[in-house]
Amino acid sequence: MEHLGLEKAHLVGSSMGGAVAIDFALAYPAQVRSLILAAPSVNGVPYPRKMTWKGIQNYIFVQIRGHQAAIESFVRDRFWEYIFPADSKAEARQFVLDNVRDPRNFCRTPVKYLKSGSASSLARIHELTLPALILIGDKDHAFNIRTAELLETQMKSASKITLPDCGHLLFVEHPSAFNERVMRFLR
């Protein structure tokens, strides 16, 4: 931001990127105008055991079976279906499948970097008084829906919008609706 001469920015974070945006806003509140959080996670809210175990399995499968076999196992695993758009949304589904099937995108972050180095952001979330928009799909994983609801209640200036017939990747499944709501919020 300094290099670009930006004093303040609107931060957009999706999924784990939402936790990064929240952490940044807590660390540098004077540099953030607002937060736009799409199906966000937040440090201090642990993932369910099954979700954590499934994520660890993905990394193990890459090591044991190789990227392509691990990727296809991930795609077939019904647990992760909330990430993939429905078959009726063929273009969005294919886009996500193409991205997931690219070995450069699947399990590319070393596991040691997946644990947050920051303390619980949830314990400090009440300190954020800046405007925040939380977007969540009604077909997202129940854990993600609960996290969005929790953030809405804990953040002073947050509003939450639930997009119907939408999973985890709102901006892929319903880009026009997502963009329209973000632009309305920014105005």
Residue pairs with C-beta under 8 A, 6 or more apart in sequence:
1 7
1 9
1 31
6 31
7 31
8 30
8 31
8 32
8 33
9 31
9 32
9 33
10 32
10 33
10 34
10 35
10 36
10 186
11 21
11 24
11 25
11 32
11 34
11 35
11 36
12 21
12 36
12 37
12 38
12 182
13 19
13 20
13 21
13 22
13 35
13 36
13 37
13 38
13 40
14 37
14 38
14 39
14 40
14 169
14 170
14 171
15 38
15 39
15 40
15 41
15 144
15 168
16 41
17 40
18 37
18 38
18 39
18 40
18 41
18 42
19 40
19 41
19 42
19 43
19 116
19 121
21 35
21 36
21 37
21 40
22 35
22 37
22 40
22 42
22 43
22 121
22 125
22 128
23 43
23 116
23 118
23 121
24 31
24 32
25 32
25 35
25 128
25 130
26 121
26 124
26 125
26 127
26 128
29 127
29 128
29 130
32 130
33 130
33 131
34 130
34 131
34 132
34 133
34 185
34 186
35 128
35 130
35 131
35 132
35 133
36 132
36 133
36 135
36 182
36 185
37 132
37 133
37 134
37 135
37 148
37 151
38 135
38 136
38 170
38 171
38 178
39 135
39 136
39 137
39 140
39 144
39 148
39 168
39 169
39 170
40 134
40 144
40 147
40 148
40 151
41 47
41 144
41 147
42 121
42 122
42 125
42 147
42 150
42 151
43 116
43 118
43 119
43 120
43 121
43 122
44 119
44 120
44 121
44 122
44 123
44 125
45 122
45 147
45 150
46 52
47 55
47 143
48 143
50 79
51 79
51 141
51 143
54 77
54 79
54 80
55 114
56 111
58 70
58 73
58 74
58 106
58 107
59 107
59 111
61 69
61 70
61 73
61 74
62 70
62 106
62 107
64 70
65 73
67 103
67 106
67 107
68 103
70 106
70 107
71 100
71 101
71 103
71 106
74 80
74 100
74 106
75 84
75 97
75 100
75 101
81 167
82 139
82 140
82 141
82 144
82 167
82 168
83 96
83 100
83 167
83 168
83 169
84 93
84 96
84 97
84 167
85 92
85 93
85 96
85 167
85 169
85 172
85 173
86 93
86 165
86 167
87 93
89 173
92 169
92 172
92 173
95 172
96 169
96 172
99 105
100 106
122 150
122 154
125 151
125 154
125 155
126 154
126 155
126 156
128 155
128 156
128 157
129 156
129 157
130 157
131 157
131 158
131 185
132 151
132 155
132 157
132 158
132 159
133 158
133 159
133 160
133 161
133 181
133 182
133 185
134 148
134 151
134 152
134 155
134 158
134 159
134 160
134 161
135 148
135 160
135 161
135 162
135 163
135 170
135 178
135 181
135 182
136 144
136 145
136 148
136 160
136 161
136 162
136 163
136 170
137 162
137 163
137 165
137 166
137 167
137 168
137 170
137 173
138 145
138 162
138 163
138 164
138 165
138 166
139 165
139 166
139 167
140 166
140 167
140 168
141 168
144 168
148 160
148 162
149 160
151 158
151 160
152 158
152 159
152 160
159 185
161 181
163 170
163 173
163 174
163 177
163 178
163 181
165 173
165 174
166 173
166 174
167 173
170 177
170 178
171 178
171 179
